[in-house]
Amino acid sequence: MRPRVCTLAADADLCETTVRAEWRAKKDESLCLIIADRPDIKRCWEGYSRGVYSIELAFGEDLTVELRDTELETVLASEAVKVIREAIRLRRKRHQPWNIFSYLG
């Protein structure tokens, strides 16, 4: 699955990216890829040994993609896209550097 991580800028609320999931099996299977907690997003294959699904998504929390049987009862595999928030960088007040030569007379 790609990407594995989505980094949000400090002022951003949503990660907007194309999520690409790919699966392979040793024999033909009937399977569905779903986004956990998003039942409206689902892609199923009947009698295939591999599948690829790409979708443009916007999300603010970790996103879990699951490979399930066609009845959606059994999770066969699961991967997550982690959302990482960029830390707000604190600016330190700059002081004049200390100079030993200014004290020597």
N, C-alpha and C positions, 0 to 999 in steps of 0.2 A: 504494500500500500504506500502511496505517496500523497502528500508529504507525511512524515512521521511527527513533525513539530511545526507549529505555526506561532510565530512571534508577533505579539501585538505591540504596537508603539504605545508609549505611556498614555497618550490621549485618545487611543482607539478603543472601541467597545467590541467590535466584531472582527473576526478573521475572515477575509474573503479570499477564497482560493479554489482551485480545481482539485477535487479529491479523486484519485484514481486507484481503484481496487482491482486486483487480478487474482484468479484462483485457478488451480490445476488439480485434476484427479487422475488416478491410474485407469479408471474405466468411466464410461459415460454415466453421468448422474443427472438428477433433476434437483436443482438447488436455487436458492434465492439469496441475494445480497440485500441487506437492509441496514438502515441507519437506526441504531437504538434510540428510542424516544422520539423518533420521527417516522411513524407508520406510513406516512404519505410517500416516503422515498423507498422504493423497492424495485429490484430488477431480478427477474427469474429466468432460468434456462431449463429446458426440458431435453434430457438426453445428450448432454455435452460433457466433454472431458476437460474443458477449460472455458473461462469467461473473463471478460474485461468490462469494467463499468467506470465511466468518468462522469462527474457531475460538478457543476459550479455551486458552491455553498458559502453561506455566511453563518458563522457560529461564534459564540463567546465563551463556551466551556468546552472541555475535552469532548471529542466526537468519537463514538464507537461504531465501527462497521462490523456487522456479523454475517457470516455465511451460515445459512440454515437450510433445513429440509423444506420442501415446498409447502408443507402444512404450517411452517414457521414455529414448530414446537421444539425442535432440537437445534441448539447452537453447535455447529461443527467446528467453527473457527471464529476468532474475534481479534480485531486489531483496533488501536486507538490513535487518533491524531491529538497530540497533547498541545494545549494552548498555554503559552508562556507569556506572561506580561513583562514587558521591558521595565526595569526599575527606573524610577525617576532619579536622575542624577542630581545630587545636591552640590551646589556650587559653594566652595569655601571662599571666605574673604581672604584675599591675598595680602600678606604682610610684606613689608620691605625686608629683603634678605639681610641678615646680620653680617656686618663687615668689620672684621677685626682691625683693619687698617685705619678706619675712621677714628678709632680710639687711641691710636699711637700718635704721639705728638711730635 
